[in-house]
Amino acid sequence: MARGSSKGSARSAISGRYVTKVAAARHPRTTVVNSGSNKGSGTAYRSAISGKFVTKGTAQRHPNTTVTENG
């Protein structure tokens, strides 16, 4: 895949580091693929499993499958 050929980036919910699209495909339950930038303010929490935004309490209970996004 050519670099920058598709929009978005993949991030590991466990380490918080950016990972390749191949790694994200290999581990879909623990990675979140972002499309675009976070233009909001504040902190948001997203489930790596469902892709939905979750509460802070849910993020604290499930740290390995939740990504924290700072605005």
C-alpha positions, 0 to 999 in steps of 0.5 A: 500500500502506498503511503498516504493512499487512504485517509485516517490512521490506526491507533492501538488501544493498548499502547496508544501508539499509531500502528499500520493498517495491516496491524489494525486489520490483524487486531480489530478488537484492540485498534481504532481507525480514525478518519480525520482529526479531532477538532473538538475540545475536551477529552473523549473516550472511544471503544476499540471494539464498537467504535462508539464513544463511551463514558469515562467510567467505562474507559477506566474499567476497560483500559485495554480496549478504550482509546482516549482522544484529547481535543 
